[in-house]
Amino acid sequence: MDDGTSRDPRSWREQLLFSLTHWSVIFGGVIALGVAIRAFASNFLDVRHPAFAIMFAAYGAIVGLRFLPGLSYRTRAVTLSGACFVAAASAVLVRGLATAPVLLLALTVLIAALFLGRAAMIGSLILAGATVAI
């Protein structure tokens, strides 16, 4: 008899990944809308940097994750981690070592560690360090 205590250990990760993707789409949409409004207000002077296009592409990948539920857990986790890293690296290019881009880099390392394991965490740390160094 199953009392519900012997659940798959990855199921909470899948639920967390789904929730994180869901909220990333919502908050990312608000941020994207703010950037678009600022761009129209300033005749696109502030958003000509190519990194803005890269950030929007990373956001598009996260939106795709949210609306393509048939993808495997590993594919969704790698895509979310990669999209967060690309957005963070682009934000560092645009804003320098401001608080938000550095926190996003740290979040990328946390996402990789939580969803993909130790090897991915070490790889993210190396990439984050290289991004900050550059």
DRENPA-3360 file (N, C-alpha, C; in nm, 2 decimals, always signed):
BEGIN
1 = MDDGTSRD = +0.08/-0.12/+0.00/+0.00/+0.00/+0.00/+0.09/+0.12/+0.00 ~ +0.06/+0.22/-0.09/+0.13/+0.34/-0.10/+0.07/+0.45/-0.01 ~ +0.15/+0.50/+0.08/+0.09/+0.61/+0.17/+0.13/+0.75/+0.12 ~ +0.20/+0.75/+0.00/+0.23/+0.88/-0.06/+0.37/+0.94/-0.01 ~ +0.44/+0.87/+0.07/+0.57/+0.92/+0.12/+0.68/+0.88/+0.03 ~ +0.66/+0.78/-0.06/+0.77/+0.73/-0.14/+0.76/+0.78/-0.28 ~ +0.75/+0.92/-0.29/+0.74/+0.98/-0.42/+0.87/+0.99/-0.50 ~ +0.86/+1.01/-0.62/+0.98/+1.02/-0.71/+1.05/+1.15/-0.66;
9 = PRSWREQL = +1.18/+1.15/-0.63/+1.25/+1.27/-0.58/+1.26/+1.38/-0.68 ~ +1.24/+1.34/-0.81/+1.25/+1.45/-0.91/+1.11/+1.52/-0.93 ~ +1.01/+1.47/-0.88/+0.88/+1.53/-0.90/+0.87/+1.67/-0.84 ~ +0.93/+1.69/-0.72/+0.92/+1.83/-0.67/+1.01/+1.92/-0.75 ~ +1.12/+1.86/-0.81/+1.20/+1.95/-0.90/+1.12/+1.98/-1.03 ~ +1.04/+1.89/-1.08/+0.96/+1.92/-1.20/+0.86/+2.02/-1.17 ~ +0.79/+2.01/-1.05/+0.70/+2.11/-1.01/+0.76/+2.25/-0.99 ~ +0.88/+2.25/-0.93/+0.95/+2.38/-0.91/+0.99/+2.44/-1.04;
17 = LFSLTHWS = +1.04/+2.35/-1.13/+1.08/+2.40/-1.26/+0.97/+2.46/-1.34 ~ +0.85/+2.39/-1.33/+0.73/+2.45/-1.40/+0.69/+2.58/-1.34 ~ +0.69/+2.59/-1.20/+0.66/+2.72/-1.14/+0.76/+2.83/-1.17 ~ +0.88/+2.79/-1.17/+0.99/+2.89/-1.20/+0.97/+2.94/-1.34 ~ +0.95/+2.85/-1.43/+0.93/+2.89/-1.57/+0.80/+2.98/-1.59 ~ +0.70/+2.94/-1.52/+0.57/+3.02/-1.52/+0.59/+3.16/-1.47 ~ +0.65/+3.18/-1.36/+0.68/+3.31/-1.30/+0.78/+3.39/-1.38 ~ +0.88/+3.32/-1.44/+0.97/+3.39/-1.53/+0.91/+3.45/-1.65;
25 = VIFGGVIA = +0.81/+3.38/-1.70/+0.73/+3.43/-1.82/+0.66/+3.56/-1.78 ~ +0.59/+3.55/-1.66/+0.52/+3.67/-1.62/+0.61/+3.79/-1.59 ~ +0.71/+3.77/-1.50/+0.80/+3.88/-1.47/+0.88/+3.92/-1.59 ~ +0.92/+3.83/-1.67/+1.00/+3.87/-1.79/+0.91/+3.95/-1.89 ~ +0.79/+3.92/-1.90/+0.69/+3.99/-1.98/+0.68/+4.14/-1.93 ~ +0.67/+4.15/-1.80/+0.66/+4.29/-1.74/+0.79/+4.37/-1.77 ~ +0.91/+4.30/-1.76/+1.03/+4.37/-1.79/+1.04/+4.40/-1.94 ~ +1.00/+4.30/-2.02/+1.01/+4.33/-2.17/+0.92/+4.44/-2.21;
33 = LGVAIRAF = +0.80/+4.45/-2.14/+0.71/+4.56/-2.17/+0.77/+4.69/-2.13 ~ +0.83/+4.70/-2.01/+0.90/+4.82/-1.97/+1.01/+4.86/-2.06 ~ +1.09/+4.77/-2.11/+1.20/+4.80/-2.20/+1.14/+4.85/-2.33 ~ +1.03/+4.79/-2.38/+0.97/+4.83/-2.51/+0.91/+4.98/-2.49 ~ +0.85/+5.00/-2.38/+0.79/+5.14/-2.36/+0.91/+5.24/-2.35 ~ +1.01/+5.21/-2.28/+1.13/+5.30/-2.27/+1.19/+5.32/-2.41 ~ +1.20/+5.21/-2.49/+1.25/+5.22/-2.62/+1.17/+5.32/-2.71 ~ +1.04/+5.30/-2.71/+0.95/+5.39/-2.78/+0.96/+5.54/-2.73;
41 = ASNFLDVR = +0.97/+5.56/-2.60/+0.98/+5.69/-2.55/+1.11/+5.76/-2.58 ~ +1.22/+5.69/-2.60/+1.35/+5.75/-2.62/+1.39/+5.73/-2.77 ~ +1.30/+5.70/-2.86/+1.33/+5.68/-3.00/+1.44/+5.57/-3.02 ~ +1.44/+5.47/-2.94/+1.53/+5.36/-2.94/+1.67/+5.39/-2.92 ~ +1.70/+5.50/-2.86/+1.84/+5.54/-2.83/+1.90/+5.44/-2.72 ~ +1.83/+5.40/-2.62/+1.88/+5.32/-2.51/+1.89/+5.18/-2.55 ~ +1.82/+5.13/-2.64/+1.81/+4.98/-2.67/+1.87/+4.94/-2.80 ~ +1.97/+5.01/-2.85/+2.03/+4.98/-2.98/+2.14/+4.87/-2.95;
49 = HPAFAIMF = +2.18/+4.85/-2.83/+2.28/+4.75/-2.80/+2.24/+4.61/-2.84 ~ +2.32/+4.54/-2.91/+2.27/+4.40/-2.96/+2.24/+4.31/-2.84 ~ +2.29/+4.34/-2.73/+2.25/+4.25/-2.61/+2.11/+4.25/-2.58 ~ +2.03/+4.36/-2.61/+1.89/+4.36/-2.59/+1.82/+4.26/-2.67 ~ +1.86/+4.24/-2.80/+1.80/+4.14/-2.89/+1.83/+4.00/-2.83 ~ +1.95/+3.98/-2.77/+1.99/+3.85/-2.71/+1.90/+3.83/-2.59 ~ +1.88/+3.93/-2.51/+1.79/+3.91/-2.39/+1.65/+3.88/-2.43 ~ +1.60/+3.94/-2.54/+1.46/+3.91/-2.58/+1.46/+3.76/-2.64;
57 = AAYGAIVG = +1.56/+3.72/-2.70/+1.57/+3.58/-2.75/+1.57/+3.48/-2.64 ~ +1.64/+3.51/-2.53/+1.65/+3.43/-2.41/+1.51/+3.42/-2.35 ~ +1.44/+3.54/-2.34/+1.30/+3.54/-2.29/+1.21/+3.46/-2.38 ~ +1.23/+3.46/-2.51/+1.15/+3.38/-2.60/+1.17/+3.23/-2.57 ~ +1.29/+3.19/-2.54/+1.32/+3.05/-2.51/+1.24/+3.01/-2.38 ~ +1.24/+3.10/-2.28/+1.16/+3.07/-2.16/+1.01/+3.06/-2.19 ~ +0.96/+3.15/-2.27/+0.82/+3.14/-2.31/+0.79/+3.01/-2.38 ~ +0.88/+2.97/-2.47/+0.87/+2.84/-2.54/+0.86/+2.73/-2.44;
65 = LRFLPGLS = +0.94/+2.73/-2.34/+0.94/+2.63/-2.23/+0.80/+2.62/-2.17 ~ +0.75/+2.73/-2.14/+0.62/+2.74/-2.07/+0.51/+2.68/-2.15 ~ +0.51/+2.70/-2.28/+0.40/+2.66/-2.37/+0.43/+2.53/-2.45 ~ +0.54/+2.47/-2.42/+0.57/+2.34/-2.48/+0.59/+2.23/-2.37 ~ +0.48/+2.19/-2.31/+0.50/+2.10/-2.19/+0.54/+1.96/-2.22 ~ +0.55/+1.92/-2.35/+0.59/+1.79/-2.38/+0.74/+1.76/-2.38 ~ +0.82/+1.87/-2.36/+0.96/+1.86/-2.35/+1.00/+1.78/-2.23 ~ +1.12/+1.71/-2.24/+1.16/+1.63/-2.12/+1.21/+1.72/-2.01;
73 = YRTRAVTL = +1.22/+1.67/-1.89/+1.27/+1.75/-1.78/+1.41/+1.80/-1.80 ~ +1.50/+1.72/-1.85/+1.64/+1.77/-1.87/+1.64/+1.88/-1.98 ~ +1.57/+1.86/-2.09/+1.56/+1.97/-2.19/+1.51/+2.10/-2.13 ~ +1.41/+2.09/-2.05/+1.35/+2.21/-1.99/+1.45/+2.28/-1.90 ~ +1.52/+2.19/-1.82/+1.61/+2.25/-1.72/+1.73/+2.31/-1.78 ~ +1.79/+2.24/-1.89/+1.90/+2.30/-1.96/+1.87/+2.43/-2.03 ~ +1.75/+2.43/-2.09/+1.71/+2.55/-2.16/+1.69/+2.67/-2.07 ~ +1.62/+2.64/-1.95/+1.60/+2.75/-1.85/+1.73/+2.80/-1.80;
81 = SGACFVAA = +1.82/+2.71/-1.77/+1.95/+2.75/-1.72/+2.03/+2.83/-1.82 ~ +2.03/+2.78/-1.94/+2.10/+2.85/-2.05/+2.04/+2.98/-2.09 ~ +1.91/+2.99/-2.09/+1.84/+3.12/-2.12/+1.87/+3.22/-2.01 ~ +1.87/+3.18/-1.88/+1.90/+3.27/-1.77/+2.05/+3.32/-1.78 ~ +2.14/+3.23/-1.82/+2.28/+3.27/-1.83/+2.29/+3.36/-1.95 ~ +2.23/+3.34/-2.06/+2.25/+3.43/-2.17/+2.19/+3.57/-2.14 ~ +2.07/+3.57/-2.07/+2.02/+3.70/-2.03/+2.11/+3.77/-1.93 ~ +2.16/+3.70/-1.84/+2.25/+3.76/-1.74/+2.38/+3.81/-1.81;
89 = ASAVLVRG = +2.44/+3.73/-1.89/+2.56/+3.78/-1.96/+2.53/+3.90/-2.05 ~ +2.42/+3.90/-2.11/+2.38/+4.02/-2.19/+2.36/+4.14/-2.11 ~ +2.30/+4.12/-1.99/+2.27/+4.23/-1.90/+2.40/+4.29/-1.84 ~ +2.50/+4.20/-1.82/+2.63/+4.24/-1.78/+2.70/+4.33/-1.89 ~ +2.68/+4.29/-2.01/+2.73/+4.37/-2.13/+2.67/+4.50/-2.13 ~ +2.54/+4.51/-2.10/+2.47/+4.64/-2.12/+2.50/+4.73/-1.99 ~ +2.48/+4.67/-1.88/+2.49/+4.75/-1.75/+2.62/+4.74/-1.67 ~ +2.71/+4.65/-1.71/+2.83/+4.63/-1.63/+2.80/+4.55/-1.51;
97 = LATAPVLL = +2.88/+4.56/-1.41/+2.86/+4.48/-1.29/+2.77/+4.54/-1.19 ~ +2.65/+4.57/-1.23/+2.54/+4.62/-1.15/+2.49/+4.51/-1.07 ~ +2.41/+4.54/-0.97/+2.36/+4.44/-0.88/+2.27/+4.33/-0.95 ~ +2.17/+4.38/-1.03/+2.08/+4.29/-1.09/+2.14/+4.19/-1.19 ~ +2.23/+4.23/-1.28/+2.30/+4.13/-1.36/+2.38/+4.02/-1.28 ~ +2.45/+4.07/-1.18/+2.53/+3.98/-1.10/+2.44/+3.88/-1.02 ~ +2.33/+3.93/-0.97/+2.23/+3.84/-0.90/+2.17/+3.74/-1.00 ~ +2.15/+3.78/-1.12/+2.10/+3.69/-1.22/+2.20/+3.58/-1.26;
105 = LALTVLIA = +2.33/+3.62/-1.26/+2.43/+3.52/-1.28/+2.43/+3.42/-1.16 ~ +2.42/+3.47/-1.04/+2.41/+3.38/-0.93/+2.29/+3.29/-0.93 ~ +2.18/+3.34/-0.98/+2.06/+3.26/-0.99/+2.08/+3.15/-1.10 ~ +2.15/+3.18/-1.20/+2.18/+3.08/-1.30/+2.26/+2.97/-1.24 ~ +2.36/+3.00/-1.16/+2.44/+2.89/-1.09/+2.35/+2.81/-1.00 ~ +2.26/+2.87/-0.93/+2.16/+2.80/-0.84/+2.07/+2.72/-0.92 ~ +2.02/+2.77/-1.03/+1.93/+2.68/-1.12/+2.00/+2.56/-1.17 ~ +2.12/+2.58/-1.22/+2.20/+2.47/-1.27/+2.22/+2.36/-1.16;
113 = ALFLGRAA = +2.26/+2.41/-1.04/+2.29/+2.32/-0.93/+2.16/+2.24/-0.89 ~ +2.05/+2.31/-0.88/+1.92/+2.25/-0.83/+1.86/+2.16/-0.93 ~ +1.86/+2.19/-1.06/+1.80/+2.11/-1.16/+1.89/+2.01/-1.23 ~ +2.02/+2.04/-1.24/+2.10/+1.96/-1.33/+2.22/+1.89/-1.25 ~ +2.25/+1.93/-1.13/+2.35/+1.86/-1.05/+2.48/+1.93/-1.04 ~ +2.57/+1.87/-0.98/+2.70/+1.93/-0.94/+2.79/+1.97/-1.06 ~ +2.79/+1.88/-1.16/+2.87/+1.91/-1.28/+2.82/+2.04/-1.35 ~ +2.69/+2.05/-1.36/+2.64/+2.17/-1.43/+2.66/+2.30/-1.34;
121 = MIGSLILA = +2.66/+2.28/-1.21/+2.69/+2.39/-1.12/+2.83/+2.44/-1.14 ~ +2.92/+2.35/-1.15/+3.06/+2.39/-1.16/+3.08/+2.45/-1.30 ~ +3.02/+2.40/-1.40/+3.03/+2.47/-1.54/+2.97/+2.60/-1.53 ~ +2.86/+2.62/-1.46/+2.80/+2.76/-1.45/+2.88/+2.85/-1.38 ~ +2.95/+2.80/-1.27/+3.04/+2.89/-1.20/+3.16/+2.94/-1.28 ~ +3.21/+2.85/-1.36/+3.32/+2.88/-1.45/+3.27/+2.99/-1.56 ~ +3.15/+2.96/-1.61/+3.10/+3.06/-1.71/+3.07/+3.19/-1.65 ~ +3.01/+3.19/-1.53/+2.98/+3.32/-1.46/+3.11/+3.39/-1.43;
129 = GATVAI = +3.21/+3.32/-1.38/+3.34/+3.38/-1.35/+3.40/+3.45/-1.47 ~ +3.39/+3.37/-1.58/+3.45/+3.42/-1.71/+3.37/+3.55/-1.76 ~ +3.24/+3.55/-1.74/+3.16/+3.66/-1.78/+3.19/+3.79/-1.70 ~ +3.21/+3.77/-1.57/+3.24/+3.88/-1.48/+3.39/+3.93/-1.51 ~ +3.48/+3.84/-1.54/+3.61/+3.87/-1.57/+3.62/+3.95/-1.70 ~ +3.54/+3.91/-1.80/+3.54/+3.98/-1.93/+3.49/+4.12/-1.91;
% end
